[in-house]
Amino acid sequence: PPETAPPAAASDSFEFSADVSRVMEIIINSLYSDKDVFLRELVSNAADACDKRRFLAITEEGDWNQQLKIKIKPDPAAKTLTIEDMGVGMSRDELVNNLGKIAQSGTKKFAEALGQSKDNVNLIGQFGVGFYSGFLVADTMKVYTKAATSDDTYLWTSDATSGGFTVDTVTDDKLKIGPHPAGTRVVLSLKDDCAEYLQEFKLRELLKKYSEFVDFPIELFAEKTTYEKQGNTTVPVTKAGYELVNSMKPLWLRNPREVNASEYVEFYKSAFRAYDEPLRWSHFALEGQVQFRAVLFVPGVLPYELSRNMFDEDYSSMKLYVKRVFINDKFPVGGGAEGDTGLVPRWLAFIKGLVDSEDLPLNVGREILQKSKMLAIIRKRIVRKSIDMFNQIAQNASQYDTFWDNYGKYVKVGVVEEGGDTQKDLSKLCRFFSTHKGGSSKGLTTLGEYVERMKPNATKILYVSGDSKAAALASPVLERLKKEDYEVLVLTEPLDELVVQSIGNFDGKQLVDAAQEDIDDVFGPDDDKDDADDADGSKKSKADAEASYDDLKDWLQETLGSKIAKVQLSKRLTDSPAALVQGAYGMSPMMRKYVQAQAASTGQSEAGSYGVAAPTMEINPAHPVIKDLRTSKSKETAMLIYDLAAITSGYDLEDAGAFAARVNALLVTGAVTPSDTPAPVVEEDDDAEEAKDVEVVE
């Protein structure tokens, strides 16, 4: 008979176990990065309890909404902090089950029990560990609680280090929950180093930061000293009582059509502690696969932190809320790369805004926003709405001048770092100086306006760069373009060049550097039948005239050596003898300086930092100096022409001393002499005899 396989051994099932004291240690020391969040977590628990009570009381008599509130009372003498709510409370079994099992969320179970009806209740908790954040600041926590269905008040006590807790029935009437029929009172015995949480101003600050928009009134016990006149004297009178802390309403939850401009301005100033008025705002919601509400603002002035550092990591621009509870405003500002965990890309660092969602992917400590598809959708929508705001601002010329002065550089960074439709939309918002007389009040123009002014059949948007507007406009490459009234954009910052290079093509027009070799088609082909003056004054065709300069070009190439890549006759020069230009893929002088500076800041050698080819030297065959150079072949004249071309074209001089010597020689003799040859001595006449005694100090 065939062999049969032996029966499989029965498997044993086990449950994970944990060292409770070790788990509590992790929660206290590792889960949260800031002690301040304990108040957020405990107030959120209290708000959940009130929301549960409100939901359950729908079918009950009585106006529960007037009774539902959260009260906070510090007691410096006893070193305790009490947080009390008039919420649903807990029975003895619920107390043991909810607080006795770490990471079991009573709120989450309540929401699951509601099923489809959970949309009617705004519950915050989900992880079941927020309550234990109280041990961040407390040695001992006591919880007094009473459910509406019970007449007894129960006391839960734990010191976190013993690994357990006790539950007792409260017999002292003073400690029982009342006069309201249900609720919970959490009493924290604070650690010695946490006395700051007994100070009224510290608690008020944290409540304003984390719980300002909680749906229920939060009252803080505080003492106030006023001065009252008694007879002929004024005496201080101290009164104690509860004060409402969260008076500001969550504007983003309202219908935008029901909110007026003054309310948006008031909310902006209150929520972001701002003194300016916003230029524009956007209030919107997204429903579907991802649900969230948001309100964005463009500040009226550049925030101080960003005026010192364009991408200050400590600057908080976006606030994240989950169900009205503040979570964080220190999320990293993304650089545009996939996987960024920032709410906005870094070029939107100046935008102030607030995002509130019920299901954002947070870590257990509710402090870190995790990577997810949901985050990418939220981020994309914020970018879209921000660009819409910018377009609305652009409809008002004076307002957009203010916007561009403050935030133009951020828009430019967005063009460089984004792609696709976002880059196209941002490129339409960019402004540049131009040779065109007109544009904005500051002489700026958009690419769209440039294209509208282009001549028929023109295919290239030209630009020229320089350390300043004046330096760029003085470039010899513009001479013929100016005479032919061909508009050229003027770029005064390295970032401008990165922008136009990133755009590449706008509305079917290629963006090209006017100082590059490949713009001959801008001027059109020369007519070879026209005669040109040769160096000897004879008439020759232009083709023959150009060929006659081959000898000079070869000589200049040999004389200047590695300073230049080649020599060619220029179509763009009309007044200057020469200019330096770069190839089609060359780097402009300003960009070269920028790259060199960046390399120096990172410790790289200049030689290997930028891989830039030597420029091309263009000469003007109609210029008298060039005509004379054909016969003189003066090396010093050639060097001086090169130096002048380098200066006017934006390049740095390699040897300023040699250039100065040539200029001095030219001033003395009227002709250029070798820099290493002493200038000729001018004989003095008898009338200059007295001048010999004058000492010249060098």
TIMI-815391 format. One record per residue (C-alpha): residue in three letters; y, x, z. Coordinates in steps of 0.5 Angstrom, whole numbers, padded with zeros to 4 digits, always signed. Layout:
// TIMI-815391
AlaYXZ ...
// end
This chain:
// TIMI-815391
Pro+0000+0000+0000 Pro+0007+0003-0001 Glu+0011+0005+0004 Thr+0016+0001+0007 Ala+0023+0004+0010 Pro+0024+0004+0017 Pro+0028-0002+0020 Ala+0036+0001+0021 Ala+0038+0002+0028 Ala+0042-0003+0031 Ser+0050-0001+0031 Asp+0054-0001+0038 Ser+0061-0004+0038 Phe+0066-0001+0042 Glu+0073-0002+0044 Phe+0079+0003+0044 Ser+0081+0005+0051 Ala+0087+0008+0053 Asp+0090+0011+0059 Val+0095+0006+0061 Ser+0100+0011+0065 Arg+0100+0016+0059 Val+0102+0010+0054 Met+0107+0009+0059 Glu+0109+0016+0059 Ile+0109+0016+0051 Ile+0114+0010+0051 Ile+0119+0012+0056 Asn+0119+0019+0053 Ser+0118+0019+0046 Leu+0119+0012+0043 Tyr+0126+0012+0044 Ser+0131+0017+0042 Asp+0137+0014+0046 Lys+0137+0011+0053 Asp+0142+0006+0051 Val+0137+0002+0047 Phe+0134-0001+0053 Leu+0140-0006+0054 Arg+0139-0008+0047 Glu+0132-0009+0048 Leu+0132-0013+0054 Val+0138-0017+0052 Ser+0134-0019+0045 Asn+0128-0021+0050 Ala+0133-0026+0053 Ala+0136-0028+0047 Asp+0128-0030+0044 Ala+0127-0033+0051 Cys+0133-0038+0050 Asp+0131-0039+0043 Lys+0124-0041+0045 Arg+0127-0046+0050 Arg+0132-0049+0045 Phe+0127-0050+0040 Leu+0122-0053+0045 Ala+0128-0058+0048 Ile+0129-0061+0041 Thr+0125-0067+0043 Glu+0127-0067+0050 Glu+0133-0070+0053 Gly+0139-0066+0055 Asp+0144-0061+0052 Trp+0140-0055+0053 Asn+0145-0051+0048 Gln+0151-0051+0054 Gln+0146-0048+0059 Leu+0143-0043+0055 Lys+0146-0036+0056 Ile+0145-0029+0058 Lys+0148-0026+0065 Ile+0148-0019+0066 Lys+0151-0016+0073 Pro+0151-0009+0076 Asp+0151-0008+0083 Pro+0153+0000+0084 Ala+0152-0001+0092 Ala+0144-0003+0091 Lys+0144+0001+0085 Thr+0141-0005+0081 Leu+0142-0008+0074 Thr+0140-0015+0073 Ile+0139-0019+0067 Glu+0138-0026+0067 Asp+0137-0032+0062 Met+0136-0039+0062 Gly+0131-0039+0057 Val+0124-0041+0057 Gly+0121-0037+0063 Met+0114-0036+0064 Ser+0108-0038+0068 Arg+0104-0034+0072 Asp+0098-0033+0067 Glu+0104-0032+0061 Leu+0107-0027+0066 Val+0100-0023+0067 Asn+0098-0023+0060 Asn+0105-0022+0056 Leu+0108-0016+0061 Gly+0101-0014+0063 Lys+0098-0012+0056 Ile+0103-0007+0053 Ala+0104-0008+0045 Gln+0102-0015+0046 Ser+0108-0019+0043 Gly+0109-0026+0046 Thr+0115-0027+0042 Lys+0110-0026+0036 Lys+0105-0030+0038 Phe+0110-0036+0039 Ala+0112-0035+0032 Glu+0105-0035+0029 Ala+0104-0041+0033 Leu+0110-0045+0030 Gly+0107-0044+0023 Gln+0111-0047+0018 Ser+0116-0049+0023 Lys+0118-0042+0025 Asp+0124-0042+0020 Asn+0128-0046+0025 Val+0128-0041+0031 Asn+0131-0034+0031 Leu+0126-0029+0034 Ile+0127-0022+0035 Gly+0121-0019+0038 Gln+0115-0017+0034 Phe+0112-0010+0037 Gly+0111-0012+0045 Val+0114-0006+0047 Gly+0121-0007+0048 Phe+0121-0009+0055 Tyr+0118-0003+0057 Ser+0124+0001+0055 Gly+0127-0001+0062 Phe+0123+0005+0064 Leu+0128+0009+0061 Val+0133+0008+0066 Ala+0129+0005+0072 Asp+0124+0007+0077 Thr+0122+0000+0078 Met+0123-0006+0075 Lys+0122-0013+0078 Val+0121-0019+0074 Tyr+0123-0026+0077 Thr+0121-0032+0072 Lys+0120-0039+0072 Ala+0117-0044+0067 Ala+0120-0051+0066 Thr+0113-0054+0067 Ser+0112-0050+0074 Asp+0116-0051+0081 Asp+0114-0044+0083 Thr+0118-0038+0081 Tyr+0113-0031+0080 Leu+0115-0024+0081 Trp+0112-0018+0077 Thr+0113-0011+0080 Ser+0112-0004+0077 Asp+0114+0003+0078 Ala+0111+0005+0071 Thr+0108+0011+0074 Ser+0102+0008+0078 Gly+0099+0005+0072 Gly+0099-0002+0074 Phe+0103-0008+0077 Thr+0103-0014+0082 Val+0105-0021+0081 Asp+0107-0025+0087 Thr+0109-0032+0088 Val+0117-0032+0091 Thr+0118-0036+0097 Asp+0125-0034+0099 Asp+0129-0039+0096 Lys+0135-0034+0095 Leu+0131-0031+0090 Lys+0128-0037+0086 Ile+0130-0038+0079 Gly+0135-0044+0079 Pro+0139-0048+0079 His+0137-0049+0072 Pro+0130-0051+0071 Ala+0127-0045+0067 Gly+0129-0038+0066 Thr+0128-0030+0067 Arg+0131-0025+0072 Val+0130-0018+0070 Val+0132-0013+0076 Leu+0132-0005+0074 Ser+0133+0000+0080 Leu+0136+0005+0076 Lys+0134+0013+0077 Asp+0139+0017+0080 Asp+0142+0020+0073 Cys+0143+0013+0070 Ala+0148+0011+0075 Glu+0153+0010+0068 Tyr+0149+0004+0067 Leu+0152+0001+0073 Gln+0159+0002+0070 Glu+0163-0005+0067 Phe+0166-0001+0061 Lys+0159+0002+0059 Leu+0156-0004+0059 Arg+0161-0008+0056 Glu+0161-0002+0050 Leu+0153-0003+0049 Leu+0154-0010+0049 Lys+0159-0010+0044 Lys+0155-0005+0040 Tyr+0148-0008+0040 Ser+0149-0015+0042 Glu+0156-0018+0040 Phe+0153-0023+0035 Val+0147-0025+0039 Asp+0147-0033+0038 Phe+0147-0034+0046 Pro+0153-0033+0050 Ile+0153-0026+0054 Glu+0157-0026+0060 Leu+0158-0019+0064 Phe+0160-0019+0072 Ala+0166-0015+0073 Glu+0172-0015+0077 Lys+0179-0015+0075 Thr+0185-0013+0079 Thr+0192-0017+0078 Tyr+0198-0017+0082 Glu+0201-0023+0085 Lys+0208-0024+0088 Gln+0207-0026+0096 Gly+0214-0027+0099 Asn+0218-0021+0097 Thr+0212-0016+0095 Thr+0207-0015+0090 Val+0200-0014+0092 Pro+0194-0013+0088 Val+0189-0018+0088 Thr+0182-0017+0086 Lys+0177-0022+0083 Ala+0170-0022+0081 Gly+0167-0026+0076 Tyr+0163-0027+0069 Glu+0166-0026+0063 Leu+0164-0027+0056 Val+0163-0021+0052 Asn+0160-0023+0045 Ser+0166-0028+0042 Met+0166-0025+0035 Lys+0161-0030+0031 Pro+0157-0027+0025 Leu+0161-0028+0019 Trp+0156-0026+0014 Leu+0151-0032+0016 Arg+0156-0037+0014 Asn+0157-0040+0007 Pro+0162-0035+0003 Arg+0166-0041+0000 Glu+0167-0043+0007 Val+0171-0036+0010 Asn+0178-0035+0008 Ala+0181-0028+0007 Ser+0184-0028+0014 Glu+0177-0029+0017 Tyr+0174-0023+0013 Val+0180-0018+0015 Glu+0179-0020+0022 Phe+0172-0019+0022 Tyr+0173-0012+0018 Lys+0178-0010+0024 Ser+0173-0012+0029 Ala+0167-0010+0027 Phe+0169-0003+0024 Arg+0174-0002+0029 Ala+0179-0001+0024 Tyr+0187-0001+0023 Asp+0187-0002+0016 Glu+0186-0008+0011 Pro+0180-0008+0006 Leu+0182-0007-0001 Arg+0176-0012-0003 Trp+0170-0015+0000 Ser+0163-0018-0002 His+0159-0023+0002 Phe+0153-0024-0001 Ala+0145-0026+0000 Leu+0139-0025-0003 Glu+0133-0029-0002 Gly+0126-0029-0005 Gln+0121-0023-0004 Val+0126-0020+0000 Gln+0131-0024+0004 Phe+0138-0021+0007 Arg+0145-0022+0008 Ala+0150-0017+0007 Val+0158-0016+0007 Leu+0161-0010+0004 Phe+0168-0008+0005 Val+0172-0002+0001 Pro+0177+0001+0006 Gly+0184+0001+0005 Val+0185+0008+0007 Leu+0180+0014+0007 Pro+0177+0014+0013 Tyr+0179+0020+0017 Glu+0172+0023+0018 Leu+0171+0023+0010 Ser+0178+0027+0009 Arg+0175+0033+0013 Asn+0168+0033+0010 Met+0167+0028+0004 Phe+0160+0027+0006 Asp+0160+0027+0013 Glu+0153+0026+0016 Asp+0156+0024+0023 Tyr+0160+0018+0019 Ser+0157+0011+0020 Ser+0159+0007+0014 Met+0153+0002+0014 Lys+0151-0002+0020 Leu+0144-0005+0020 Tyr+0142-0012+0024 Val+0136-0015+0025 Lys+0137-0022+0027 Arg+0144-0021+0029 Val+0142-0015+0033 Phe+0145-0008+0032 Ile+0139-0003+0030 Asn+0143+0003+0028 Asp+0148+0006+0024 Lys+0146+0013+0023 Phe+0141+0012+0017 Pro+0141+0018+0012 Val+0146+0017+0007 Gly+0142+0018+0000 Gly+0143+0023-0005 Gly+0140+0018-0011 Ala+0133+0021-0011 Glu+0127+0017-0010 Gly+0125+0016-0003 Asp+0131+0016+0000 Thr+0131+0012+0007 Gly+0139+0011+0006 Leu+0142+0004+0005 Val+0147+0007+0000 Pro+0147+0013-0004 Arg+0152+0018-0002 Trp+0157+0017-0007 Leu+0158+0010-0003 Ala+0159+0014+0003 Phe+0166+0011+0004 Ile+0164+0003+0004 Lys+0163+0000+0010 Gly+0158-0006+0011 Leu+0153-0010+0015 Val+0146-0012+0013 Asp+0142-0017+0016 Ser+0135-0018+0015 Glu+0129-0021+0018 Asp+0123-0017+0016 Leu+0126-0010+0015 Pro+0121-0004+0015 Leu+0123-0001+0022 Asn+0119+0004+0026 Val+0116+0001+0033 Gly+0123+0004+0036 Arg+0127+0000+0032 Glu+0131+0006+0030 Ile+0128+0009+0024 Leu+0128+0005+0017 Gln+0122+0007+0013 Lys+0121+0008+0006 Ser+0119+0002+0002 Lys+0120-0002-0004 Met+0124-0007+0000 Leu+0129-0002+0002 Ala+0130+0000-0006 Ile+0131-0007-0007 Ile+0137-0008-0002 Arg+0140-0001-0004 Lys+0140-0003-0011 Arg+0143-0010-0010 Ile+0149-0006-0005 Val+0150-0001-0011 Arg+0151-0007-0016 Lys+0156-0011-0011 Ser+0160-0005-0010 Ile+0161-0004-0017 Asp+0163-0011-0018 Met+0168-0010-0012 Phe+0171-0004-0016 Asn+0171-0008-0023 Gln+0175-0013-0019 Ile+0180-0008-0016 Ala+0181-0005-0023 Gln+0184-0011-0025 Asn+0190-0010-0021 Ala+0193-0003-0023 Ser+0197-0001-0017 Gln+0191-0003-0013 Tyr+0187+0001-0017 Asp+0191+0007-0016 Thr+0190+0007-0009 Phe+0183+0006-0010 Trp+0182+0012-0015 Asp+0187+0017-0010 Asn+0182+0015-0004 Tyr+0175+0014-0008 Gly+0176+0017-0015 Lys+0172+0023-0013 Tyr+0166+0019-0010 Val+0166+0015-0017 Lys+0165+0021-0021 Val+0159+0024-0016 Gly+0156+0017-0018 Val+0157+0018-0025 Val+0153+0025-0024 Glu+0148+0023-0019 Glu+0146+0016-0022 Gly+0143+0014-0029 Gly+0142+0008-0034 Asp+0146+0002-0033 Thr+0149+0004-0026 Gln+0152+0011-0030 Lys+0155+0007-0035 Asp+0158+0002-0031 Leu+0161+0008-0027 Ser+0164+0012-0033 Lys+0168+0006-0035 Leu+0172+0006-0028 Cys+0173+0014-0029 Arg+0180+0016-0030 Phe+0183+0023-0033 Phe+0189+0026-0035 Ser+0191+0026-0042 Thr+0195+0029-0048 His+0197+0021-0049 Lys+0204+0019-0047 Gly+0202+0013-0043 Gly+0196+0010-0039 Ser+0197+0009-0032 Ser+0203+0010-0027 Lys+0200+0017-0026 Gly+0199+0019-0033 Leu+0191+0017-0032 Thr+0187+0014-0038 Thr+0180+0011-0038 Leu+0175+0013-0043 Gly+0175+0006-0046 Glu+0183+0006-0047 Tyr+0182+0013-0050 Val+0177+0010-0055 Glu+0181+0004-0057 Arg+0187+0009-0059 Met+0182+0014-0063 Lys+0184+0014-0071 Pro+0179+0011-0076 Asn+0172+0015-0077 Ala+0174+0019-0071 Thr+0167+0021-0067 Lys+0169+0025-0062 Ile+0172+0025-0055 Leu+0175+0031-0054 Tyr+0177+0034-0047 Val+0180+0041-0045 Ser+0179+0044-0038 Gly+0184+0048-0033 Asp+0185+0050-0026 Ser+0191+0045-0027 Lys+0194+0040-0032 Ala+0199+0045-0034 Ala+0194+0051-0035 Ala+0190+0046-0039 Leu+0196+0044-0043 Ala+0198+0051-0045 Ser+0191+0053-0048 Pro+0192+0055-0055 Val+0186+0051-0057 Leu+0190+0045-0057 Glu+0196+0047-0062 Arg+0193+0044-0068 Leu+0190+0038-0064 Lys+0197+0037-0061 Lys+0201+0037-0068 Glu+0196+0032-0071 Asp+0197+0028-0065 Tyr+0189+0028-0063 Glu+0188+0026-0056 Val+0185+0030-0051 Leu+0183+0029-0044 Val+0185+0034-0039 Leu+0180+0036-0034 Thr+0183+0039-0027 Glu+0177+0040-0023 Pro+0170+0042-0024 Leu+0167+0036-0022 Asp+0171+0033-0028 Glu+0167+0037-0033 Leu+0160+0035-0029 Val+0162+0028-0030 Val+0164+0028-0038 Gln+0157+0033-0039 Ser+0153+0027-0035 Ile+0156+0022-0039 Gly+0155+0025-0046 Asn+0156+0019-0050 Phe+0161+0014-0049 Asp+0161+0008-0053 Gly+0158+0012-0059 Lys+0163+0017-0059 Gln+0161+0024-0056 Leu+0164+0028-0051 Val+0166+0035-0053 Asp+0170+0041-0050 Ala+0176+0042-0055 Ala+0175+0050-0053 Gln+0168+0050-0056 Glu+0166+0052-0063 Asp+0163+0046-0066 Ile+0169+0042-0067 Asp+0171+0044-0074 Asp+0170+0037-0077 Val+0175+0034-0073 Phe+0180+0037-0077 Gly+0176+0036-0084 Pro+0174+0041-0089 Asp+0180+0046-0092 Asp+0181+0045-0099 Asp+0179+0051-0102 Lys+0184+0050-0108 Asp+0190+0051-0104 Asp+0193+0058-0104 Ala+0194+0062-0098 Asp+0198+0068-0097 Asp+0194+0075-0096 Ala+0196+0081-0092 Asp+0200+0084-0098 Gly+0204+0077-0100 Ser+0199+0076-0106 Lys+0196+0069-0107 Lys+0189+0068-0106 Ser+0184+0062-0105 Lys+0182+0061-0098 Ala+0175+0063-0099 Asp+0178+0069-0101 Ala+0183+0070-0096 Glu+0177+0069-0091 Ala+0173+0074-0094 Ser+0178+0079-0094 Tyr+0178+0079-0086 Asp+0171+0081-0086 Asp+0173+0088-0085 Leu+0178+0086-0079 Lys+0173+0082-0076 Asp+0168+0087-0076 Trp+0173+0092-0073 Leu+0175+0088-0067 Gln+0167+0086-0066 Glu+0166+0094-0065 Thr+0172+0095-0061 Leu+0172+0089-0056 Gly+0164+0090-0055 Ser+0160+0086-0050 Lys+0167+0082-0048 Ile+0166+0078-0054 Ala+0160+0075-0058 Lys+0163+0075-0065 Val+0170+0074-0068 Gln+0171+0068-0073 Leu+0178+0065-0076 Ser+0181+0059-0073 Lys+0182+0053-0076 Arg+0185+0050-0069 Leu+0191+0056-0068 Thr+0198+0055-0071 Asp+0202+0059-0066 Ser+0198+0064-0062 Pro+0195+0070-0065 Ala+0188+0069-0062 Ala+0184+0065-0057 Leu+0177+0065-0053 Val+0172+0059-0054 Gln+0165+0058-0052 Gly+0159+0056-0056 Ala+0156+0049-0057 Tyr+0152+0050-0050 Gly+0157+0055-0047 Met+0160+0054-0040 Ser+0168+0053-0040 Pro+0172+0058-0036 Met+0173+0053-0030 Met+0166+0052-0030 Arg+0164+0059-0030 Lys+0169+0060-0024 Tyr+0166+0055-0020 Val+0159+0057-0021 Gln+0161+0064-0019 Ala+0164+0061-0013 Gln+0158+0057-0011 Ala+0153+0063-0013 Ala+0157+0068-0008 Ser+0157+0062-0002 Thr+0149+0063-0003 Gly+0149+0070-0003 Gln+0147+0071-0010 Ser+0149+0076-0015 Glu+0154+0075-0020 Ala+0150+0078-0025 Gly+0144+0073-0025 Ser+0148+0067-0022 Tyr+0150+0064-0029 Gly+0147+0066-0035 Val+0154+0065-0039 Ala+0154+0068-0046 Ala+0160+0072-0048 Pro+0166+0068-0051 Thr+0167+0068-0059 Met+0174+0070-0061 Glu+0178+0066-0066 Ile+0184+0069-0069 Asn+0189+0066-0073 Pro+0190+0069-0080 Ala+0197+0067-0081 His+0200+0070-0075 Pro+0204+0076-0076 Val+0201+0080-0071 Ile+0194+0079-0074 Lys+0196+0081-0081 Asp+0199+0087-0078 Leu+0193+0089-0074 Arg+0189+0089-0081 Thr+0193+0095-0083 Ser+0194+0098-0076 Lys+0187+0098-0073 Ser+0191+0099-0066 Lys+0186+0099-0061 Glu+0191+0098-0056 Thr+0194+0092-0060 Ala+0187+0089-0060 Met+0186+0090-0053 Leu+0192+0086-0051 Ile+0191+0081-0056 Tyr+0184+0080-0052 Asp+0187+0080-0046 Leu+0193+0075-0048 Ala+0187+0070-0051 Ala+0183+0071-0044 Ile+0189+0069-0040 Thr+0191+0063-0044 Ser+0184+0060-0045 Gly+0183+0060-0038 Tyr+0179+0067-0037 Asp+0180+0072-0031 Leu+0182+0079-0033 Glu+0177+0084-0032 Asp+0182+0090-0032 Ala+0189+0087-0029 Gly+0191+0094-0028 Ala+0190+0096-0036 Phe+0193+0090-0038 Ala+0199+0091-0034 Ala+0200+0098-0037 Arg+0200+0096-0044 Val+0205+0091-0042 Asn+0209+0096-0039 Ala+0209+0100-0045 Leu+0210+0095-0050 Leu+0217+0093-0046 Val+0219+0101-0046 Thr+0217+0103-0053 Gly+0217+0096-0057 Ala+0210+0098-0059 Val+0203+0098-0055 Thr+0201+0105-0053 Pro+0194+0107-0050 Ser+0194+0106-0043 Asp+0192+0113-0041 Thr+0198+0116-0045 Pro+0204+0117-0041 Ala+0210+0113-0044 Pro+0215+0117-0048 Val+0221+0120-0045 Val+0228+0118-0047 Glu+0233+0123-0047 Glu+0239+0122-0043 Asp+0246+0123-0046 Asp+0252+0126-0042 Asp+0254+0119-0039 Ala+0248+0118-0035 Glu+0248+0125-0031 Glu+0250+0121-0025 Ala+0244+0117-0026 Lys+0239+0123-0025 Asp+0241+0123-0017 Val+0239+0116-0016 Glu+0232+0117-0013 Val+0227+0111-0015 Val+0222+0109-0010 Glu+0215+0107-0013 
// end
